[in-house]
Structures are given as C-alpha cells and as structure tokens.
Amino acid sequence: MKLLEIIDLSKSFGGLNAVDQVSMELIRGEILGLIGPNGAGKTTLFNLITGFIRPNKGRIKFRGEDITGLKANEVAAKGIVRTFQASNTLFQQRMVWENVLIASHLKYRSGLLRTFINTPSIGAEENNIKNQALELIDSIGLSTVQNEYAVNLPHGYQRLLGVCLALAANPTILLLDEPVTGLTPEETSAFMNYIVKLRDNGLTILLVEHNMKAVMNTCDRIVVLNYGKKIAEGSPDLISKNEDVIKAYLGVDINVA
Amino acid sequence: MQRKLTFIIFCLILLVLGPLLSNQPYWMHVVIICIYSSILAMSWLLILKIGHLSLAHAAFMGVGGIASALIVTKAGISFWLALPLSGLITAIIALILGFPLLRVKGIYFLIITFAFNELFVIIIRNWKFLGGYVGLIGVPRPNAIGAIDFSSKVHYYYLILFLAAVTVITLYRIYTSRIGRIFTSIGEDEDLARSIGIDVIRYKLIAFSIGCFFAGITGSFLVHYLNFAGAELFTTWQSLYIQIYAIVGGMVSVIGGPIVGAFSLILLTEFLDIPIKAQPLVYAAILILIIFFLRNGLISLPQRILAWRLRLLRLLERNIKHETA
C-alpha cells in the first residue's frame, strides 16, 4: 500500500533545479534508501516532504490526502517526522529526558488554558507522558544518560537522541537524514539493527545516507538522485549494478573510447 | 533550596510591610519605579525566551499607557476597567504586529523593533490626539475604592505590588508548565521545534502578546501614577534599560533575575545619587562588567561566592597539609 506518494515534485533555488520532477512512493512498512552524490537534492527533497520548504511544482500525498504546502508542524502532526543532519540539532542546554518530553508535544491533548490553570487532569497527563518518554529513552538505550545535558553527550548518543526526539512525536513515517555519519562501524551496525527493528514494529522509514554498506544492508528499496533528478530505483542488488548509478558516483564515463 | 525560600519569603514580607517602615514619599516613589521596571523586565524576558530580542517594549508600554489615558479622559470609563482594557489593547496590537514581525529572526527583528519604537515616539509627538510634544496632561488618579483614594504614594505602591504579584504568578505558571517548555524550546531551536509538531508562529504570537499585555498594564499604571502620558516615557532608551535590568539580574532565572536586576540598578543609582544624565554611563559600565565577570547575572552571585570560597578552602587545606608534611 502506498503510504506516501510524490508526484512530479520540483524545487529550484534561483536557476538551480535542486529537485527536478521527482516522482516516487513509499510503501507501508519498508525502509526506502535515498542516495546520491553531494548536491543531488536529497536534503531538499527531505525538506519538501516535511514542509520545511514549499515546492514550485508537484504534489505530495500522504494516505491519498494531498499534503502539499502544509506547514512543517502540520506535516509532523500528520505523522511524518524527520531528523536533522547535524547531530547537535537538539535542545542542547536541557537534559535528555527533558528533550524527549518536549518532543512529546503532539501527545498532549489538553488545551493551553487548562494547562495554565492546572486542572487536576493536567498532572496525570503530564505524568503519563513523562513515563512514556522514559520508556522510549529506555528502549533506545539512553536510560543511563537520561539526566545528562544533551550538549555533553558523546556524538553517538546525540545521534540516538535525535532519533528519539523524532520517535517521541509518534511518527507513521520516519525520515532519517544521514543518521550514522561519524559513527564507528560497531555503532553504525547497532543503529541499523535498531532501524530494522523499528520497521518490523510497523514504522515506515525513508533514509538518506552516504554510508553505502549501511544502505545496501538495510534498505528494502533504493531511490537514486543526481542533479535533482531521479536516475534509478529498485532493490539494493539492482542499484549496485546500475550503470547510471555507478557513473553518477564515479563522475566520469569510463567506457568512453 | 531552603535558604532560597527563606530569602524569598523575607523579601515578600519586606515588600508587603515596607510602607510601615518608612512611607517617605521619595522612597515610595523609588520602590514603585523598581517594581514596575521589574514587571517590564520580566515580560520582556518572556519574549526573549521565544528567541526574539525586542527593542520595542517601552513602545508597547506606551500603547497601554496612552490607550488607558484616552479611555479614561475621553471616554470617561473607570480606571479599573481601563487598566485591563489597555493591557488587552496592547496585546491585540502586539498580535497584529507580531504576525509579520515574528517571522523575522535575529538581528532583523531587533532592528525592526528598534525602528518601531522610534516610529512610535515620532507618531506620538506629532499627533495631538495622542499627546503631541507636550504629552497628555492631567491624566486622573485611579477612582477611589472606599478610603483608598490614591492621594498617597502608599496606595500606588500596593497597586503596583498587586500587579507585580499577578505578573509573577502568571509567568511562574507559564514557566513551570508545558507552555513554558514550548516557548523556551522555540527559542532554543526553532527548526527542531517545528519538526516535532510545534506550531512555532502560534506560540510565538501567544508569548509575544502575553509579554506585551504586561507592558501595556504597566503603562496604564504609570500614566495614572504620574498623571501624565508623554513620548519621553516610552523612548527606545527605556526599552534598552528594560533589557539591561534583565541581563544584569541574570536571565537564567526567568523571574528572579529581572527583579534583582531592576531593584539593584535603580536602588544603586538612587543611593549613589547619580544624575540622570550619567545614568547611561553607569548602566553601561555595570552591564559590561556583568557580561565579562558574572555571565549569569547578579542572581548567580551567591553561588559564585560559594564556589570561590570552596576553592579558597581547598587551597588552604592543601597548604596546611604541605606544611605539616
């Protein structure tokens, strides 16, 4: 079943076509890898899907509903949540558990006025959501550092916390922007295992990553972008043999002459 | 913690019983200035917490002040209705202005609010209806409630103390609840806040209008207290002072900091009898010193002293050991 459908999406900055008529789809319960050389438009596509920027042309449909042009927070509320490339995109001066509690924003049901007056149900709701946050922290393996300030965490933990924040928003689709950059091989494989586990629990994942080994081992399907255009799509095996893809990555046509 | 609580309770008792100790009009006046400056600094800090450094807080105070003066003198409505009404008017104007303004970030927001404050002053000075160069003179005292007829400064003192209490309670509720968490998270990382579903513009507008609401109420109090509403009360200088109070007091403590800052700076200038013209100089010097040596403001001083003492003790201990060995 198509969960997310991208139809002829285009975005240009000045004269540069960052994303050029890209069409693709995301099927429920898969890990889709999005790869391409630097400047291929992966992050722009990410920003377009999550409403951080608006497309010039094209449509984005989520569960058949047109979500093109929605604001970032509205897209998140629909269930499409992203992480950020920079590992320090966290609430740095707060403890880990506070970070996750803030990220649980969408779980709160009570309005601002009731929160302000502090009606009895508020405390119960707060406790309930805090417990959920602590469970989430535990499940991702951050419980040993839950009282640390985010800024003081080692790089690997910061990466995990970034994902933890996205998960706290209860996503249907999780978009990961280069999540294993800077991790050791062991950390990378542990992280990838975790992502597979998330998928097995029903989450649909779109993964932008430069680490080819990680992508090839975990993704169910791969989409390749180059200069803003989609140049290939298919299973990891197929992609690794695709001539256009090899050409795009090596940059020259070795078969000439 | 215990010590902090005792200190707060001591200050509260002092504030409530203060006029019994001395109701000399001069000191009453000084403390009134301290208290309303605290309100301004606290409400300004709320706006800073969403990531917007406003240089127009005095102008918003002016909006409330002039609105209140006009409501009472021109429409003949009671001060007691005009007071909340002027806060509301200020909040609504902040909402309307905030809609485009709050989309602008960083230095641009600062410049725009600076320009807005200047513009506000120019408009007031050139629009007779709003006061003109002379200002609105003869703004009446608040209507009497029984024996409290606002003929004495003590009456005003308790009024502004009450308004400050309302401000503190409101802000305390905001900061200790989820609402404050949302506000500050926006100030810390706006994109991250959006990515987890926080409607950034909405909450910014809410915080901005709450901040300006309190500025408006303070303005209303001020013009009825001084019986005068003129542009010179609401200049960009005033906006700058509000900031300096918060920074000197310490912005890590969202309520205590601004209060400590406003009281210490204003009381200092009064005790040292610094002439008005030299005030900016003294404030600037203090500001620079604080930023260099006490980044978290005066409120962090006890902690720092404790740390220094600890370091000194350790040093002594080591020396003693050294000597005995």
Boltz contact constraints between the chains, C-beta under 6 A:
constraints:
  - contact:
      token1: [A, 72]
      token2: [B, 194]
      max_distance: 6.0
  - contact:
      token1: [A, 73]
      token2: [B, 194]
      max_distance: 6.0
  - contact:
      token1: [A, 73]
      token2: [B, 197]
      max_distance: 6.0
  - contact:
      token1: [A, 73]
      token2: [B, 198]
      max_distance: 6.0
  - contact:
      token1: [A, 73]
      token2: [B, 199]
      max_distance: 6.0
  - contact:
      token1: [A, 76]
      token2: [B, 197]
      max_distance: 6.0
  - contact:
      token1: [A, 77]
      token2: [B, 197]
      max_distance: 6.0
  - contact:
      token1: [A, 82]
      token2: [B, 195]
      max_distance: 6.0
  - contact:
      token1: [A, 89]
      token2: [B, 192]
      max_distance: 6.0
  - contact:
      token1: [A, 91]
      token2: [B, 185]
      max_distance: 6.0
  - contact:
      token1: [A, 91]
      token2: [B, 188]
      max_distance: 6.0
  - contact:
      token1: [A, 102]
      token2: [B, 181]
      max_distance: 6.0
  - contact:
      token1: [A, 102]
      token2: [B, 185]
      max_distance: 6.0
  - contact:
      token1: [A, 103]
      token2: [B, 196]
      max_distance: 6.0
  - contact:
      token1: [A, 105]
      token2: [B, 196]
      max_distance: 6.0
  - contact:
      token1: [A, 105]
      token2: [B, 197]
      max_distance: 6.0
  - contact:
      token1: [A, 105]
      token2: [B, 198]
      max_distance: 6.0
  - contact:
      token1: [A, 106]
      token2: [B, 197]
      max_distance: 6.0
  - contact:
      token1: [A, 112]
      token2: [B, 179]
      max_distance: 6.0
  - contact:
      token1: [A, 115]
      token2: [B, 177]
      max_distance: 6.0
  - contact:
      token1: [A, 115]
      token2: [B, 178]
      max_distance: 6.0
  - contact:
      token1: [A, 115]
      token2: [B, 179]
      max_distance: 6.0
  - contact:
      token1: [A, 116]
      token2: [B, 173]
      max_distance: 6.0
  - contact:
      token1: [A, 169]
      token2: [B, 196]
      max_distance: 6.0
  - contact:
      token1: [A, 169]
      token2: [B, 197]
      max_distance: 6.0
